[in-house]
Amino acid sequence: MAPRPVALYLPLDALQVVLAWLLPSGAVVVGALGQFMLALVLLAIAFGVWLRLWRGRKKRRAMARAMGRTPR
């Protein structure tokens, strides 16, 4: 295997230092991902409830129309 050029060591070290300084710690990232996943789960639940209510309303309107009543 060919040896790596020594000229790349300094830029790679500098990049590593900059990334370590800019990026938050692992606990912060895990916490943020947890919050994001919780938001997605709650959004999915809210969408399911909304869809259930919308379908029920649609069904009630169709039944009212079939019985000759005006829907609310």
PyMOL Python script that loads the backbone (N, CA, C, O; Angstrom):
from pymol import cmd

cmd.read_pdbstr("""\
ATOM      1  N   MET A   1       0.833  -1.174   0.000  1.00  0.00           N
ATOM      2  CA  MET A   1       0.000   0.000   0.000  1.00  0.00           C
ATOM      3  C   MET A   1       0.878   1.238   0.000  1.00  0.00           C
ATOM      4  O   MET A   1       1.872   1.304   0.723  1.00  0.00           O
ATOM      5  N   ALA A   2       0.514   2.207  -0.803  1.00  0.00           N
ATOM      6  CA  ALA A   2       1.325   3.418  -0.930  1.00  0.00           C
ATOM      7  C   ALA A   2       1.142   4.309   0.294  1.00  0.00           C
ATOM      8  O   ALA A   2       0.038   4.418   0.826  1.00  0.00           O
ATOM      9  N   PRO A   3       2.219   4.944   0.739  1.00  0.00           N
ATOM     10  CA  PRO A   3       2.097   5.837   1.893  1.00  0.00           C
ATOM     11  C   PRO A   3       1.289   7.087   1.534  1.00  0.00           C
ATOM     12  O   PRO A   3       1.322   7.561   0.398  1.00  0.00           O
ATOM     13  N   ARG A   4       0.574   7.601   2.513  1.00  0.00           N
ATOM     14  CA  ARG A   4      -0.220   8.804   2.276  1.00  0.00           C
ATOM     15  C   ARG A   4       0.697  10.019   2.229  1.00  0.00           C
ATOM     16  O   ARG A   4       1.716  10.072   2.917  1.00  0.00           O
ATOM     17  N   PRO A   5       0.320  10.992   1.408  1.00  0.00           N
ATOM     18  CA  PRO A   5       1.148  12.211   1.383  1.00  0.00           C
ATOM     19  C   PRO A   5       0.986  12.996   2.686  1.00  0.00           C
ATOM     20  O   PRO A   5      -0.127  13.190   3.175  1.00  0.00           O
ATOM     21  N   VAL A   6       2.096  13.435   3.226  1.00  0.00           N
ATOM     22  CA  VAL A   6       2.098  14.154   4.497  1.00  0.00           C
ATOM     23  C   VAL A   6       1.411  15.511   4.340  1.00  0.00           C
ATOM     24  O   VAL A   6       0.936  16.072   5.328  1.00  0.00           O
ATOM     25  N   ALA A   7       1.350  16.035   3.152  1.00  0.00           N
ATOM     26  CA  ALA A   7       0.747  17.347   2.920  1.00  0.00           C
ATOM     27  C   ALA A   7      -0.755  17.338   3.239  1.00  0.00           C
ATOM     28  O   ALA A   7      -1.330  18.395   3.499  1.00  0.00           O
ATOM     29  N   LEU A   8      -1.394  16.165   3.223  1.00  0.00           N
ATOM     30  CA  LEU A   8      -2.833  16.090   3.512  1.00  0.00           C
ATOM     31  C   LEU A   8      -3.138  16.055   5.001  1.00  0.00           C
ATOM     32  O   LEU A   8      -4.284  16.281   5.390  1.00  0.00           O
ATOM     33  N   TYR A   9      -2.161  15.783   5.835  1.00  0.00           N
ATOM     34  CA  TYR A   9      -2.423  15.646   7.263  1.00  0.00           C
ATOM     35  C   TYR A   9      -2.913  16.937   7.896  1.00  0.00           C
ATOM     36  O   TYR A   9      -3.872  16.917   8.668  1.00  0.00           O
ATOM     37  N   LEU A  10      -2.279  18.054   7.587  1.00  0.00           N
ATOM     38  CA  LEU A  10      -2.666  19.318   8.211  1.00  0.00           C
ATOM     39  C   LEU A  10      -4.085  19.741   7.818  1.00  0.00           C
ATOM     40  O   LEU A  10      -4.863  20.096   8.704  1.00  0.00           O
ATOM     41  N   PRO A  11      -4.462  19.720   6.528  1.00  0.00           N
ATOM     42  CA  PRO A  11      -5.858  20.089   6.204  1.00  0.00           C
ATOM     43  C   PRO A  11      -6.884  19.143   6.817  1.00  0.00           C
ATOM     44  O   PRO A  11      -7.957  19.580   7.231  1.00  0.00           O
ATOM     45  N   LEU A  12      -6.564  17.851   6.877  1.00  0.00           N
ATOM     46  CA  LEU A  12      -7.502  16.902   7.470  1.00  0.00           C
ATOM     47  C   LEU A  12      -7.637  17.121   8.970  1.00  0.00           C
ATOM     48  O   LEU A  12      -8.735  17.019   9.517  1.00  0.00           O
ATOM     49  N   ASP A  13      -6.533  17.420   9.633  1.00  0.00           N
ATOM     50  CA  ASP A  13      -6.599  17.726  11.059  1.00  0.00           C
ATOM     51  C   ASP A  13      -7.400  19.003  11.301  1.00  0.00           C
ATOM     52  O   ASP A  13      -8.204  19.070  12.230  1.00  0.00           O
ATOM     53  N   ALA A  14      -7.180  20.001  10.472  1.00  0.00           N
ATOM     54  CA  ALA A  14      -7.913  21.260  10.621  1.00  0.00           C
ATOM     55  C   ALA A  14      -9.410  21.029  10.396  1.00  0.00           C
ATOM     56  O   ALA A  14     -10.239  21.575  11.123  1.00  0.00           O
ATOM     57  N   LEU A  15      -9.747  20.233   9.405  1.00  0.00           N
ATOM     58  CA  LEU A  15     -11.158  19.924   9.147  1.00  0.00           C
ATOM     59  C   LEU A  15     -11.780  19.204  10.334  1.00  0.00           C
ATOM     60  O   LEU A  15     -12.919  19.485  10.707  1.00  0.00           O
ATOM     61  N   GLN A  16     -11.047  18.288  10.921  1.00  0.00           N
ATOM     62  CA  GLN A  16     -11.549  17.547  12.077  1.00  0.00           C
ATOM     63  C   GLN A  16     -11.789  18.480  13.264  1.00  0.00           C
ATOM     64  O   GLN A  16     -12.788  18.340  13.970  1.00  0.00           O
ATOM     65  N   VAL A  17     -10.893  19.417  13.482  1.00  0.00           N
ATOM     66  CA  VAL A  17     -11.048  20.376  14.584  1.00  0.00           C
ATOM     67  C   VAL A  17     -12.252  21.276  14.335  1.00  0.00           C
ATOM     68  O   VAL A  17     -13.036  21.534  15.248  1.00  0.00           O
ATOM     69  N   VAL A  18     -12.400  21.756  13.098  1.00  0.00           N
ATOM     70  CA  VAL A  18     -13.525  22.645  12.772  1.00  0.00           C
ATOM     71  C   VAL A  18     -14.848  21.906  12.931  1.00  0.00           C
ATOM     72  O   VAL A  18     -15.795  22.456  13.493  1.00  0.00           O
ATOM     73  N   LEU A  19     -14.928  20.682  12.453  1.00  0.00           N
ATOM     74  CA  LEU A  19     -16.161  19.909  12.579  1.00  0.00           C
ATOM     75  C   LEU A  19     -16.478  19.611  14.041  1.00  0.00           C
ATOM     76  O   LEU A  19     -17.639  19.678  14.446  1.00  0.00           O
ATOM     77  N   ALA A  20     -15.467  19.285  14.832  1.00  0.00           N
ATOM     78  CA  ALA A  20     -15.699  19.012  16.244  1.00  0.00           C
ATOM     79  C   ALA A  20     -16.190  20.259  16.970  1.00  0.00           C
ATOM     80  O   ALA A  20     -16.977  20.163  17.911  1.00  0.00           O
ATOM     81  N   TRP A  21     -15.731  21.422  16.538  1.00  0.00           N
ATOM     82  CA  TRP A  21     -16.141  22.671  17.176  1.00  0.00           C
ATOM     83  C   TRP A  21     -17.544  23.085  16.737  1.00  0.00           C
ATOM     84  O   TRP A  21     -18.312  23.612  17.542  1.00  0.00           O
ATOM     85  N   LEU A  22     -17.887  22.851  15.460  1.00  0.00           N
ATOM     86  CA  LEU A  22     -19.177  23.287  14.922  1.00  0.00           C
ATOM     87  C   LEU A  22     -20.314  22.331  15.266  1.00  0.00           C
ATOM     88  O   LEU A  22     -21.420  22.764  15.588  1.00  0.00           O
ATOM     89  N   LEU A  23     -20.044  21.052  15.197  1.00  0.00           N
ATOM     90  CA  LEU A  23     -21.110  20.080  15.413  1.00  0.00           C
ATOM     91  C   LEU A  23     -21.354  19.883  16.905  1.00  0.00           C
ATOM     92  O   LEU A  23     -20.408  19.847  17.692  1.00  0.00           O
ATOM     93  N   PRO A  24     -22.613  19.755  17.292  1.00  0.00           N
ATOM     94  CA  PRO A  24     -22.901  19.533  18.713  1.00  0.00           C
ATOM     95  C   PRO A  24     -22.488  18.130  19.151  1.00  0.00           C
ATOM     96  O   PRO A  24     -22.153  17.275  18.331  1.00  0.00           O
ATOM     97  N   SER A  25     -22.521  17.921  20.452  1.00  0.00           N
ATOM     98  CA  SER A  25     -22.123  16.617  20.984  1.00  0.00           C
ATOM     99  C   SER A  25     -23.154  15.551  20.613  1.00  0.00           C
ATOM    100  O   SER A  25     -24.249  15.866  20.146  1.00  0.00           O
ATOM    101  N   GLY A  26     -22.793  14.297  20.824  1.00  0.00           N
ATOM    102  CA  GLY A  26     -23.662  13.183  20.453  1.00  0.00           C
ATOM    103  C   GLY A  26     -24.983  13.189  21.201  1.00  0.00           C
ATOM    104  O   GLY A  26     -26.018  12.834  20.637  1.00  0.00           O
ATOM    105  N   ALA A  27     -24.956  13.594  22.480  1.00  0.00           N
ATOM    106  CA  ALA A  27     -26.195  13.606  23.269  1.00  0.00           C
ATOM    107  C   ALA A  27     -27.186  14.625  22.710  1.00  0.00           C
ATOM    108  O   ALA A  27     -28.394  14.389  22.700  1.00  0.00           O
ATOM    109  N   VAL A  28     -26.669  15.747  22.251  1.00  0.00           N
ATOM    110  CA  VAL A  28     -27.549  16.779  21.682  1.00  0.00           C
ATOM    111  C   VAL A  28     -28.171  16.278  20.391  1.00  0.00           C
ATOM    112  O   VAL A  28     -29.356  16.496  20.140  1.00  0.00           O
ATOM    113  N   VAL A  29     -27.376  15.612  19.579  1.00  0.00           N
ATOM    114  CA  VAL A  29     -27.881  15.092  18.296  1.00  0.00           C
ATOM    115  C   VAL A  29     -28.941  14.019  18.556  1.00  0.00           C
ATOM    116  O   VAL A  29     -29.985  14.009  17.903  1.00  0.00           O
ATOM    117  N   VAL A  30     -28.680  13.123  19.498  1.00  0.00           N
ATOM    118  CA  VAL A  30     -29.646  12.066  19.810  1.00  0.00           C
ATOM    119  C   VAL A  30     -30.932  12.679  20.364  1.00  0.00           C
ATOM    120  O   VAL A  30     -32.027  12.231  20.022  1.00  0.00           O
ATOM    121  N   GLY A  31     -30.810  13.692  21.210  1.00  0.00           N
ATOM    122  CA  GLY A  31     -31.993  14.373  21.744  1.00  0.00           C
ATOM    123  C   GLY A  31     -32.804  15.044  20.658  1.00  0.00           C
ATOM    124  O   GLY A  31     -34.033  14.973  20.658  1.00  0.00           O
ATOM    125  N   ALA A  32     -32.117  15.698  19.728  1.00  0.00           N
ATOM    126  CA  ALA A  32     -32.819  16.368  18.629  1.00  0.00           C
ATOM    127  C   ALA A  32     -33.512  15.350  17.729  1.00  0.00           C
ATOM    128  O   ALA A  32     -34.641  15.575  17.292  1.00  0.00           O
ATOM    129  N   LEU A  33     -32.850  14.244  17.451  1.00  0.00           N
ATOM    130  CA  LEU A  33     -33.474  13.200  16.630  1.00  0.00           C
ATOM    131  C   LEU A  33     -34.676  12.595  17.344  1.00  0.00           C
ATOM    132  O   LEU A  33     -35.683  12.281  16.709  1.00  0.00           O
ATOM    133  N   GLY A  34     -34.578  12.432  18.652  1.00  0.00           N
ATOM    134  CA  GLY A  34     -35.708  11.914  19.422  1.00  0.00           C
ATOM    135  C   GLY A  34     -36.900  12.850  19.357  1.00  0.00           C
ATOM    136  O   GLY A  34     -38.037  12.407  19.196  1.00  0.00           O
ATOM    137  N   GLN A  35     -36.640  14.155  19.482  1.00  0.00           N
ATOM    138  CA  GLN A  35     -37.719  15.145  19.388  1.00  0.00           C
ATOM    139  C   GLN A  35     -38.357  15.097  17.998  1.00  0.00           C
ATOM    140  O   GLN A  35     -39.578  15.174  17.866  1.00  0.00           O
ATOM    141  N   PHE A  36     -37.530  14.970  16.976  1.00  0.00           N
ATOM    142  CA  PHE A  36     -38.036  14.923  15.605  1.00  0.00           C
ATOM    143  C   PHE A  36     -38.890  13.680  15.379  1.00  0.00           C
ATOM    144  O   PHE A  36     -39.949  13.756  14.755  1.00  0.00           O
ATOM    145  N   MET A  37     -38.435  12.540  15.882  1.00  0.00           N
ATOM    146  CA  MET A  37     -39.204  11.307  15.719  1.00  0.00           C
ATOM    147  C   MET A  37     -40.523  11.381  16.487  1.00  0.00           C
ATOM    148  O   MET A  37     -41.551  10.909  16.003  1.00  0.00           O
ATOM    149  N   LEU A  38     -40.494  11.974  17.687  1.00  0.00           N
ATOM    150  CA  LEU A  38     -41.725  12.146  18.457  1.00  0.00           C
ATOM    151  C   LEU A  38     -42.707  13.033  17.695  1.00  0.00           C
ATOM    152  O   LEU A  38     -43.907  12.758  17.669  1.00  0.00           O
ATOM    153  N   ALA A  39     -42.199  14.090  17.080  1.00  0.00           N
ATOM    154  CA  ALA A  39     -43.062  14.973  16.294  1.00  0.00           C
ATOM    155  C   ALA A  39     -43.676  14.222  15.122  1.00  0.00           C
ATOM    156  O   ALA A  39     -44.849  14.422  14.808  1.00  0.00           O
ATOM    157  N   LEU A  40     -42.901  13.361  14.470  1.00  0.00           N
ATOM    158  CA  LEU A  40     -43.435  12.579  13.347  1.00  0.00           C
ATOM    159  C   LEU A  40     -44.521  11.609  13.811  1.00  0.00           C
ATOM    160  O   LEU A  40     -45.541  11.446  13.142  1.00  0.00           O
ATOM    161  N   VAL A  41     -44.301  10.975  14.943  1.00  0.00           N
ATOM    162  CA  VAL A  41     -45.295  10.026  15.467  1.00  0.00           C
ATOM    163  C   VAL A  41     -46.589  10.760  15.817  1.00  0.00           C
ATOM    164  O   VAL A  41     -47.679  10.309  15.465  1.00  0.00           O
ATOM    165  N   LEU A  42     -46.463  11.891  16.508  1.00  0.00           N
ATOM    166  CA  LEU A  42     -47.659  12.663  16.870  1.00  0.00           C
ATOM    167  C   LEU A  42     -48.378  13.186  15.636  1.00  0.00           C
ATOM    168  O   LEU A  42     -49.608  13.234  15.610  1.00  0.00           O
ATOM    169  N   LEU A  43     -47.628  13.578  14.615  1.00  0.00           N
ATOM    170  CA  LEU A  43     -48.239  14.030  13.364  1.00  0.00           C
ATOM    171  C   LEU A  43     -49.001  12.897  12.684  1.00  0.00           C
ATOM    172  O   LEU A  43     -50.091  13.111  12.153  1.00  0.00           O
ATOM    173  N   ALA A  44     -48.433  11.701  12.697  1.00  0.00           N
ATOM    174  CA  ALA A  44     -49.112  10.546  12.098  1.00  0.00           C
ATOM    175  C   ALA A  44     -50.396  10.216  12.860  1.00  0.00           C
ATOM    176  O   ALA A  44     -51.414   9.890  12.250  1.00  0.00           O
ATOM    177  N   ILE A  45     -50.351  10.300  14.188  1.00  0.00           N
ATOM    178  CA  ILE A  45     -51.552  10.039  14.988  1.00  0.00           C
ATOM    179  C   ILE A  45     -52.622  11.084  14.704  1.00  0.00           C
ATOM    180  O   ILE A  45     -53.794  10.749  14.530  1.00  0.00           O
ATOM    181  N   ALA A  46     -52.217  12.355  14.656  1.00  0.00           N
ATOM    182  CA  ALA A  46     -53.174  13.428  14.371  1.00  0.00           C
ATOM    183  C   ALA A  46     -53.782  13.264  12.978  1.00  0.00           C
ATOM    184  O   ALA A  46     -54.974  13.506  12.788  1.00  0.00           O
ATOM    185  N   PHE A  47     -52.973  12.859  12.012  1.00  0.00           N
ATOM    186  CA  PHE A  47     -53.495  12.650  10.661  1.00  0.00           C
ATOM    187  C   PHE A  47     -54.492  11.489  10.644  1.00  0.00           C
ATOM    188  O   PHE A  47     -55.508  11.552   9.952  1.00  0.00           O
ATOM    189  N   GLY A  48     -54.201  10.429  11.406  1.00  0.00           N
ATOM    190  CA  GLY A  48     -55.127   9.298  11.478  1.00  0.00           C
ATOM    191  C   GLY A  48     -56.452   9.689  12.098  1.00  0.00           C
ATOM    192  O   GLY A  48     -57.510   9.274  11.623  1.00  0.00           O
ATOM    193  N   VAL A  49     -56.405  10.487  13.162  1.00  0.00           N
ATOM    194  CA  VAL A  49     -57.647  10.957  13.795  1.00  0.00           C
ATOM    195  C   VAL A  49     -58.428  11.826  12.832  1.00  0.00           C
ATOM    196  O   VAL A  49     -59.642  11.673  12.699  1.00  0.00           O
ATOM    197  N   TRP A  50     -57.739  12.744  12.153  1.00  0.00           N
ATOM    198  CA  TRP A  50     -58.412  13.627  11.188  1.00  0.00           C
ATOM    199  C   TRP A  50     -59.040  12.817  10.058  1.00  0.00           C
ATOM    200  O   TRP A  50     -60.171  13.086   9.653  1.00  0.00           O
ATOM    201  N   LEU A  51     -58.315  11.836   9.554  1.00  0.00           N
ATOM    202  CA  LEU A  51     -58.830  11.012   8.462  1.00  0.00           C
ATOM    203  C   LEU A  51     -60.049  10.224   8.911  1.00  0.00           C
ATOM    204  O   LEU A  51     -61.015  10.092   8.160  1.00  0.00           O
ATOM    205  N   ARG A  52     -60.011   9.703  10.122  1.00  0.00           N
ATOM    206  CA  ARG A  52     -61.151   8.954  10.663  1.00  0.00           C
ATOM    207  C   ARG A  52     -62.385   9.850  10.782  1.00  0.00           C
ATOM    208  O   ARG A  52     -63.487   9.449  10.409  1.00  0.00           O
ATOM    209  N   LEU A  53     -62.195  11.058  11.301  1.00  0.00           N
ATOM    210  CA  LEU A  53     -63.318  11.991  11.426  1.00  0.00           C
ATOM    211  C   LEU A  53     -63.850  12.406  10.062  1.00  0.00           C
ATOM    212  O   LEU A  53     -65.062  12.529   9.884  1.00  0.00           O
ATOM    213  N   TRP A  54     -62.963  12.624   9.099  1.00  0.00           N
ATOM    214  CA  TRP A  54     -63.378  13.042   7.769  1.00  0.00           C
ATOM    215  C   TRP A  54     -64.163  11.941   7.069  1.00  0.00           C
ATOM    216  O   TRP A  54     -65.170  12.205   6.411  1.00  0.00           O
ATOM    217  N   ARG A  55     -63.692  10.698   7.216  1.00  0.00           N
ATOM    218  CA  ARG A  55     -64.421   9.579   6.596  1.00  0.00           C
ATOM    219  C   ARG A  55     -65.795   9.394   7.236  1.00  0.00           C
ATOM    220  O   ARG A  55     -66.774   9.124   6.540  1.00  0.00           O
ATOM    221  N   GLY A  56     -65.871   9.540   8.567  1.00  0.00           N
ATOM    222  CA  GLY A  56     -67.160   9.423   9.255  1.00  0.00           C
ATOM    223  C   GLY A  56     -68.125  10.508   8.811  1.00  0.00           C
ATOM    224  O   GLY A  56     -69.316  10.251   8.633  1.00  0.00           O
ATOM    225  N   ARG A  57     -67.621  11.711   8.635  1.00  0.00           N
ATOM    226  CA  ARG A  57     -68.474  12.814   8.177  1.00  0.00           C
ATOM    227  C   ARG A  57     -68.977  12.547   6.762  1.00  0.00           C
ATOM    228  O   ARG A  57     -70.137  12.803   6.440  1.00  0.00           O
ATOM    229  N   LYS A  58     -68.087  12.032   5.933  1.00  0.00           N
ATOM    230  CA  LYS A  58     -68.467  11.706   4.559  1.00  0.00           C
ATOM    231  C   LYS A  58     -69.555  10.627   4.541  1.00  0.00           C
ATOM    232  O   LYS A  58     -70.514  10.700   3.773  1.00  0.00           O
ATOM    233  N   LYS A  59     -69.378   9.626   5.406  1.00  0.00           N
ATOM    234  CA  LYS A  59     -70.335   8.524   5.463  1.00  0.00           C
ATOM    235  C   LYS A  59     -71.700   9.020   5.968  1.00  0.00           C
ATOM    236  O   LYS A  59     -72.742   8.637   5.435  1.00  0.00           O
ATOM    237  N   ARG A  60     -71.680   9.874   7.000  1.00  0.00           N
ATOM    238  CA  ARG A  60     -72.940  10.420   7.523  1.00  0.00           C
ATOM    239  C   ARG A  60     -73.659  11.274   6.488  1.00  0.00           C
ATOM    240  O   ARG A  60     -74.885  11.238   6.395  1.00  0.00           O
ATOM    241  N   ARG A  61     -72.906  12.034   5.718  1.00  0.00           N
ATOM    242  CA  ARG A  61     -73.532  12.863   4.665  1.00  0.00           C
ATOM    243  C   ARG A  61     -74.165  11.986   3.589  1.00  0.00           C
ATOM    244  O   ARG A  61     -75.252  12.289   3.096  1.00  0.00           O
ATOM    245  N   ALA A  62     -73.483  10.897   3.227  1.00  0.00           N
ATOM    246  CA  ALA A  62     -74.032   9.998   2.211  1.00  0.00           C
ATOM    247  C   ALA A  62     -75.298   9.311   2.727  1.00  0.00           C
ATOM    248  O   ALA A  62     -76.261   9.137   1.980  1.00  0.00           O
ATOM    249  N   MET A  63     -75.297   8.922   4.009  1.00  0.00           N
ATOM    250  CA  MET A  63     -76.491   8.301   4.580  1.00  0.00           C
ATOM    251  C   MET A  63     -77.656   9.289   4.657  1.00  0.00           C
ATOM    252  O   MET A  63     -78.800   8.924   4.386  1.00  0.00           O
ATOM    253  N   ALA A  64     -77.365  10.534   5.026  1.00  0.00           N
ATOM    254  CA  ALA A  64     -78.402  11.559   5.109  1.00  0.00           C
ATOM    255  C   ALA A  64     -78.987  11.842   3.727  1.00  0.00           C
ATOM    256  O   ALA A  64     -80.196  12.022   3.575  1.00  0.00           O
ATOM    257  N   ARG A  65     -78.117  11.879   2.730  1.00  0.00           N
ATOM    258  CA  ARG A  65     -78.584  12.117   1.366  1.00  0.00           C
ATOM    259  C   ARG A  65     -79.479  10.967   0.878  1.00  0.00           C
ATOM    260  O   ARG A  65     -80.473  11.184   0.186  1.00  0.00           O
ATOM    261  N   ALA A  66     -79.099   9.742   1.257  1.00  0.00           N
ATOM    262  CA  ALA A  66     -79.871   8.570   0.837  1.00  0.00           C
ATOM    263  C   ALA A  66     -81.247   8.562   1.521  1.00  0.00           C
ATOM    264  O   ALA A  66     -82.219   8.054   0.962  1.00  0.00           O
ATOM    265  N   MET A  67     -81.320   9.130   2.732  1.00  0.00           N
ATOM    266  CA  MET A  67     -82.604   9.165   3.454  1.00  0.00           C
ATOM    267  C   MET A  67     -83.428  10.399   3.083  1.00  0.00           C
ATOM    268  O   MET A  67     -84.561  10.545   3.542  1.00  0.00           O
ATOM    269  N   GLY A  68     -82.881  11.271   2.271  1.00  0.00           N
ATOM    270  CA  GLY A  68     -83.626  12.437   1.829  1.00  0.00           C
ATOM    271  C   GLY A  68     -83.485  13.651   2.747  1.00  0.00           C
ATOM    272  O   GLY A  68     -84.203  14.637   2.576  1.00  0.00           O
ATOM    273  N   ARG A  69     -82.588  13.595   3.699  1.00  0.00           N
ATOM    274  CA  ARG A  69     -82.372  14.747   4.584  1.00  0.00           C
ATOM    275  C   ARG A  69     -81.274  15.636   4.018  1.00  0.00           C
ATOM    276  O   ARG A  69     -80.455  15.211   3.204  1.00  0.00           O
ATOM    277  N   THR A  70     -81.284  16.864   4.468  1.00  0.00           N
ATOM    278  CA  THR A  70     -80.190  17.747   4.063  1.00  0.00           C
ATOM    279  C   THR A  70     -79.053  17.566   5.062  1.00  0.00           C
ATOM    280  O   THR A  70     -79.288  17.540   6.270  1.00  0.00           O
ATOM    281  N   PRO A  71     -77.853  17.445   4.580  1.00  0.00           N
ATOM    282  CA  PRO A  71     -76.715  17.250   5.485  1.00  0.00           C
ATOM    283  C   PRO A  71     -76.399  18.533   6.267  1.00  0.00           C
ATOM    284  O   PRO A  71     -76.679  19.640   5.806  1.00  0.00           O
ATOM    285  N   ARG A  72     -75.819  18.363   7.440  1.00  0.00           N
ATOM    286  CA  ARG A  72     -75.453  19.517   8.269  1.00  0.00           C
ATOM    287  C   ARG A  72     -74.137  20.083   7.864  1.00  0.00           C
ATOM    288  O   ARG A  72     -73.676  21.058   8.456  1.00  0.00           O
TER     289      ARG A  72
END
""", "prot")
cmd.dss("prot")
cmd.show_as("cartoon", "prot")
cmd.util.cbc("prot")
cmd.orient("prot")
